[in-house]
């Protein structure tokens, strides 16, 4: 990843550049070539610029200034959405250390290779837009000692770029779906886990099953009490149906699919998955110190990660933490039913709500 600080406004020497402002920040995206062949990497340059007179604080996870571990781009091919195939991680709620500061008039630029995260092997006309749902959570503030959750997450987008790609597959081809993992129905296997870790994960899976069973019982009874509205917002039949279908699929995955848990991750967050690679879950450092049940638990972490798989619920990470998830349910129920932490907190039901 190439990160460059520009001492002023960004000037992109390319034929296609778009910018979109959001509360003093602009996002722009550019490419060096308009037409790419099958052997070319799909490389974009993203620039964030502070156009205001005050510092702007930007959540690191939703920028390209580091290892990309969430979907930060909207990609289409001939008008159809191209799915994100990169990493989805469960993190704690953000703290001061999780933000960059961009001073007034300054810009930061990153170069990103996209074809490792989005399948661009099919020939077609592509559009690419930098788009993050909660890029800038606060501005003009001293990070020390202040609350980081806002009631409504901000969004930041660039204009869309158009590029023609001559891929290894012809236009109109259908990308090959990943093969189903091999294993016994409902089995649990391990990769790079000690005997003690295997025992802990076995208990965590059981806790996750109990959570998904309880959630299915609640939704199957068509309850619409505080437990539902706290995490998914005001009732609508279509949103309720979506949440119900998500938990049916989550329960089915824990009960009937071959799950593999990998213990090799040494990152500080809880866990991650690749959404197109069911049902393998990578657990990380925060997982081991989490309680078995309750808020941000081991069992809840597995529910969170299971919801990310495209063949299960295909959820995203719009916000992290109970405060952020509760605020999202109020401000944007449509995003809440697509938010993995919202599913986890509904499943954990801590504190217990009717």
C-alpha positions as CSV (number, residue, x, y, z in Angstrom):
1,X,0.0,0.0,0.0
2,X,1.4,3.4,-1.0
3,X,0.4,6.2,1.3
4,X,1.5,9.8,0.4
5,X,0.9,13.0,2.3
6,X,0.3,15.9,0.0
7,X,1.0,19.4,1.4
8,X,-2.1,21.0,0.1
9,X,-4.9,20.0,-2.2
10,X,-4.6,16.9,-4.3
11,X,-3.8,17.2,-8.0
12,X,-4.3,14.0,-9.9
13,X,-2.5,13.6,-13.2
14,X,-4.9,11.3,-14.9
15,X,-7.9,11.4,-17.3
16,X,-10.6,10.6,-14.8
17,X,-11.0,12.2,-11.4
18,X,-14.1,12.6,-9.3
19,X,-14.7,14.2,-5.9
20,X,-17.6,14.4,-3.5
21,X,-17.6,16.5,-0.4
22,X,-19.0,15.5,3.0
23,X,-18.7,18.1,5.9
24,X,-15.3,19.5,5.0
25,X,-13.8,16.3,3.5
26,X,-13.7,15.4,-0.2
27,X,-12.9,12.0,-1.6
28,X,-11.4,11.7,-5.1
29,X,-10.4,8.7,-7.2
30,X,-8.3,8.4,-10.3
31,X,-6.6,5.8,-12.5
32,X,-3.6,5.8,-14.8
33,X,-5.3,4.0,-17.7
34,X,-8.8,3.9,-19.0
35,X,-8.5,0.5,-20.8
36,X,-7.0,-2.6,-19.1
37,X,-6.1,-6.0,-20.4
38,X,-6.3,-9.4,-18.7
39,X,-2.8,-9.2,-17.3
40,X,-3.2,-5.7,-15.9
41,X,-3.8,-5.0,-12.2
42,X,-6.8,-2.8,-11.4
43,X,-5.1,0.1,-9.6
44,X,-6.8,3.2,-8.3
45,X,-5.5,6.3,-6.4
46,X,-7.7,7.6,-3.6
47,X,-7.3,11.1,-2.1
48,X,-9.0,12.5,0.9
49,X,-8.8,16.3,1.3
50,X,-9.8,18.6,4.2
51,X,-11.4,21.6,2.5
52,X,-12.5,23.1,5.8
53,X,-10.8,25.5,8.3
54,X,-10.7,22.9,11.1
55,X,-9.0,19.5,11.6
56,X,-11.0,16.5,10.4
57,X,-10.8,13.2,12.2
58,X,-11.2,10.1,10.0
59,X,-11.8,6.5,11.2
60,X,-8.8,4.5,10.0
61,X,-10.9,1.3,9.2
62,X,-12.9,3.1,6.6
63,X,-10.0,4.6,4.7
64,X,-7.5,3.0,2.3
65,X,-4.5,4.3,4.4
66,X,-3.4,0.9,5.7
67,X,-4.3,-2.7,5.2
68,X,-7.9,-2.8,3.8
69,X,-10.1,-5.0,5.9
70,X,-13.6,-3.8,4.8
71,X,-15.3,-3.1,1.6
72,X,-14.4,0.5,0.7
73,X,-15.5,0.6,-2.9
74,X,-18.7,0.2,-4.9
75,X,-17.8,-1.8,-8.1
76,X,-20.2,-2.6,-11.0
77,X,-19.7,-4.5,-14.2
78,X,-22.1,-3.6,-17.0
79,X,-24.4,-2.2,-14.4
80,X,-24.4,-5.3,-12.1
81,X,-22.8,-5.1,-8.6
82,X,-19.5,-6.9,-8.2
83,X,-19.3,-8.5,-4.8
84,X,-16.5,-7.7,-2.3
85,X,-14.3,-10.8,-1.7
86,X,-11.9,-9.3,0.9
87,X,-11.7,-9.5,4.6
88,X,-14.5,-8.6,7.1
89,X,-13.4,-8.2,10.7
90,X,-15.1,-7.8,14.0
91,X,-13.6,-5.0,16.0
92,X,-14.3,-3.2,19.3
93,X,-16.0,0.2,19.2
94,X,-13.5,2.8,18.1
95,X,-11.2,4.8,20.4
96,X,-9.0,7.9,19.8
97,X,-6.2,5.7,18.5
98,X,-8.4,4.5,15.7
99,X,-8.6,7.9,13.9
100,X,-6.4,9.9,11.5
101,X,-6.4,13.7,11.7
102,X,-6.3,15.6,8.4
103,X,-5.3,19.2,9.0
104,X,-7.0,22.1,7.1
105,X,-6.0,22.2,3.4
106,X,-4.1,18.9,3.6
107,X,-4.6,15.8,1.6
108,X,-3.7,12.1,1.9
109,X,-3.4,9.8,-1.0
110,X,-3.3,6.0,-1.2
111,X,-2.8,3.6,-4.1
112,X,-5.0,0.5,-4.0
113,X,-4.9,-2.7,-6.1
114,X,-8.6,-3.7,-6.3
115,X,-8.6,-7.0,-8.3
116,X,-7.5,-8.9,-5.1
117,X,-10.8,-7.8,-3.4
118,X,-13.3,-7.7,-6.3
119,X,-13.6,-10.3,-9.1
120,X,-12.6,-8.4,-12.3
121,X,-11.8,-11.4,-14.4
122,X,-14.9,-11.0,-16.6
123,X,-14.7,-8.6,-19.6
124,X,-16.9,-5.6,-19.4
125,X,-17.4,-1.9,-18.6
126,X,-16.7,-1.3,-14.9
127,X,-17.5,1.6,-12.7
128,X,-15.5,2.1,-9.5
129,X,-16.4,4.5,-6.6
130,X,-14.7,4.9,-3.3
131,X,-17.6,4.7,-0.9
132,X,-17.6,4.3,2.9
133,X,-20.6,4.3,5.1
134,X,-19.0,5.8,8.2
135,X,-15.7,7.4,7.2
136,X,-15.7,10.5,9.4
137,X,-17.4,10.1,12.8
138,X,-16.5,13.5,14.2
139,X,-14.7,16.8,13.3
140,X,-13.2,19.8,15.0
141,X,-12.7,18.1,18.2
142,X,-9.9,17.0,20.6
143,X,-9.8,13.2,20.5
144,X,-8.8,12.8,24.1
145,X,-11.6,12.2,26.4
146,X,-14.5,12.7,24.1
147,X,-17.2,10.2,23.0
148,X,-16.7,8.7,19.6
149,X,-20.1,7.4,18.7
150,X,-22.5,9.7,16.8
151,X,-26.1,9.0,16.4
152,X,-25.7,8.8,12.7
153,X,-22.6,7.6,10.9
154,X,-21.4,9.9,8.1
155,X,-20.7,8.7,4.6
156,X,-18.0,9.7,2.2
157,X,-18.0,8.9,-1.6
158,X,-16.1,9.8,-4.7
159,X,-17.6,10.2,-8.1
160,X,-17.5,7.0,-10.1
161,X,-14.8,6.1,-12.6
162,X,-15.4,4.2,-15.7
163,X,-12.9,1.7,-17.1
164,X,-13.0,-1.0,-19.7
165,X,-11.5,-4.3,-18.8
166,X,-10.7,-7.2,-21.2
167,X,-10.6,-10.0,-18.7
168,X,-9.8,-13.7,-18.9
169,X,-13.5,-14.5,-19.2
170,X,-15.8,-13.2,-21.9
171,X,-18.4,-10.5,-21.4
172,X,-21.6,-12.0,-19.9
173,X,-19.8,-15.0,-18.3
174,X,-20.9,-15.9,-14.8
175,X,-18.2,-16.0,-12.1
176,X,-17.6,-19.4,-10.7
177,X,-19.2,-19.8,-7.3
178,X,-16.8,-21.1,-4.6
179,X,-17.1,-24.8,-4.0
180,X,-18.9,-25.9,-0.9
181,X,-16.4,-26.8,1.9
182,X,-15.8,-30.5,2.4
183,X,-16.9,-31.9,5.8
184,X,-19.6,-33.6,7.7
185,X,-22.8,-31.7,8.2
186,X,-22.6,-29.8,11.4
187,X,-19.0,-30.7,12.0
188,X,-16.4,-28.4,13.6
189,X,-12.8,-28.6,12.6
190,X,-9.7,-26.6,13.6
191,X,-6.6,-25.1,12.0
192,X,-3.5,-24.1,13.9
193,X,-5.4,-24.4,17.3
194,X,-4.0,-25.9,20.5
195,X,-6.0,-28.5,22.4
196,X,-7.1,-25.8,24.9
197,X,-8.2,-23.5,22.1
198,X,-10.2,-26.3,20.5
199,X,-12.0,-26.9,23.7
200,X,-12.8,-23.1,24.0
201,X,-14.0,-22.9,20.4
202,X,-16.2,-25.9,20.9
203,X,-17.9,-24.2,23.8
204,X,-18.2,-21.0,21.8
205,X,-19.9,-22.8,19.0
206,X,-22.4,-24.2,21.4
207,X,-23.0,-20.7,22.8
208,X,-23.5,-19.4,19.3
209,X,-26.0,-22.2,18.5
210,X,-27.9,-21.3,21.7
211,X,-28.0,-17.7,20.6
212,X,-29.2,-18.4,17.1
213,X,-31.8,-20.9,18.4
214,X,-33.1,-18.2,20.8
215,X,-33.2,-15.6,18.1
216,X,-35.1,-17.8,15.8
217,X,-37.6,-18.6,18.5
218,X,-38.2,-14.9,19.1
219,X,-38.5,-14.0,15.4
220,X,-40.5,-17.2,14.6
221,X,-43.1,-16.0,17.2
222,X,-43.3,-12.7,15.3
223,X,-42.3,-10.7,18.4
224,X,-41.6,-7.0,17.8
225,X,-40.6,-5.9,21.3
226,X,-37.7,-3.9,22.6
227,X,-35.2,-6.6,21.7
228,X,-36.0,-6.2,18.0
229,X,-36.3,-2.4,17.9
230,X,-33.2,-1.8,20.0
231,X,-31.0,-3.4,17.4
232,X,-32.9,-3.2,14.1
233,X,-35.1,-0.1,14.5
234,X,-38.7,0.5,13.8
235,X,-40.8,-2.3,12.5
236,X,-41.5,-2.9,8.9
237,X,-42.7,-6.2,7.5
238,X,-40.0,-6.3,4.8
239,X,-37.1,-5.5,7.2
240,X,-38.5,-8.0,9.8
241,X,-38.7,-10.7,7.1
242,X,-35.1,-10.0,6.1
243,X,-33.8,-10.3,9.7
244,X,-35.8,-13.5,10.2
245,X,-34.3,-15.0,7.0
246,X,-30.8,-14.1,8.2
247,X,-31.2,-15.9,11.5
248,X,-32.8,-19.0,9.8
249,X,-29.6,-19.1,7.7
250,X,-27.3,-18.5,10.7
251,X,-28.9,-21.3,12.7
252,X,-28.8,-23.6,9.7
253,X,-25.1,-22.9,9.2
254,X,-24.2,-23.7,12.9
255,X,-26.4,-26.8,12.9
256,X,-25.7,-28.3,9.4
257,X,-22.6,-26.8,7.8
258,X,-19.0,-27.9,8.2
259,X,-17.3,-25.1,10.1
260,X,-13.6,-24.6,10.4
261,X,-12.0,-22.2,13.0
262,X,-8.4,-21.0,12.4
263,X,-6.4,-19.8,15.4
264,X,-3.4,-18.3,13.6
265,X,-4.5,-14.6,13.7
266,X,-2.5,-12.4,15.9
267,X,-4.4,-9.1,15.2
268,X,-5.9,-7.1,18.1
269,X,-9.5,-7.5,17.0
270,X,-11.9,-10.4,17.6
271,X,-12.1,-12.3,14.3
272,X,-12.5,-12.1,10.6
273,X,-13.8,-14.0,7.6
274,X,-13.7,-13.8,3.8
275,X,-17.4,-13.6,2.8
276,X,-17.0,-15.8,-0.3
277,X,-15.2,-18.6,1.7
278,X,-17.8,-20.2,4.0
279,X,-17.6,-21.5,6.7
280,X,-14.0,-20.7,7.8
281,X,-13.7,-18.2,10.7
282,X,-10.4,-16.8,11.8
283,X,-10.3,-15.9,15.5
284,X,-7.9,-13.2,16.8
285,X,-6.5,-11.9,20.1
286,X,-9.6,-10.2,21.5
287,X,-11.6,-13.4,21.0
288,X,-9.7,-15.2,23.7
289,X,-10.3,-12.6,26.4
290,X,-14.0,-12.2,25.6
291,X,-16.6,-13.8,27.9
292,X,-18.3,-17.0,26.6
293,X,-21.7,-15.2,26.5
294,X,-22.9,-11.7,27.1
295,X,-21.9,-8.5,25.3
296,X,-19.1,-9.0,22.7
297,X,-18.7,-12.6,23.7
298,X,-17.1,-15.6,22.1
299,X,-20.4,-17.0,21.1
300,X,-21.6,-13.7,19.8
301,X,-18.4,-13.2,17.8
302,X,-19.1,-16.4,15.9
303,X,-22.7,-15.2,15.2
304,X,-21.3,-11.9,13.9
305,X,-18.8,-13.7,11.6
306,X,-21.3,-16.3,10.4
307,X,-23.6,-13.5,9.3
308,X,-20.9,-12.1,7.0
309,X,-20.8,-15.1,4.6
310,X,-22.6,-14.3,1.4
311,X,-24.3,-17.7,1.4
312,X,-25.7,-17.0,4.9
313,X,-26.7,-13.3,5.4
314,X,-24.1,-11.3,3.6
315,X,-23.9,-8.6,6.2
316,X,-21.5,-5.7,6.3
317,X,-19.8,-3.7,9.1
318,X,-21.4,-0.3,9.1
319,X,-20.7,0.4,12.8
320,X,-19.1,-1.4,15.8
321,X,-20.1,-1.5,19.4
322,X,-23.5,-1.5,21.2
323,X,-23.7,2.3,21.3
324,X,-23.1,2.6,17.6
325,X,-25.5,-0.3,16.7
326,X,-28.2,1.2,18.9
327,X,-27.8,4.6,17.2
328,X,-27.8,3.0,13.8
329,X,-31.1,1.3,14.5
330,X,-32.7,4.7,15.1
331,X,-31.0,6.6,12.3
332,X,-30.9,4.0,9.6
333,X,-32.9,0.7,10.1
334,X,-32.1,-0.4,6.5
335,X,-28.3,-0.4,7.4
336,X,-29.0,-1.9,10.8
337,X,-30.5,-5.1,9.3
338,X,-27.3,-5.3,7.2
339,X,-24.9,-4.7,10.2
340,X,-23.1,-7.7,11.6
341,X,-22.8,-6.3,15.2
342,X,-26.5,-5.6,15.2
343,X,-27.1,-9.3,14.6
344,X,-24.6,-10.3,17.3
345,X,-26.2,-8.0,19.9
346,X,-29.7,-9.2,19.0
347,X,-28.4,-12.8,19.5
348,X,-26.6,-12.1,22.7
349,X,-29.5,-10.1,24.1
350,X,-27.4,-8.5,26.8
351,X,-28.9,-6.7,28.7
352,X,-31.9,-8.9,28.3
353,X,-34.8,-7.2,26.5
354,X,-38.3,-8.6,25.8
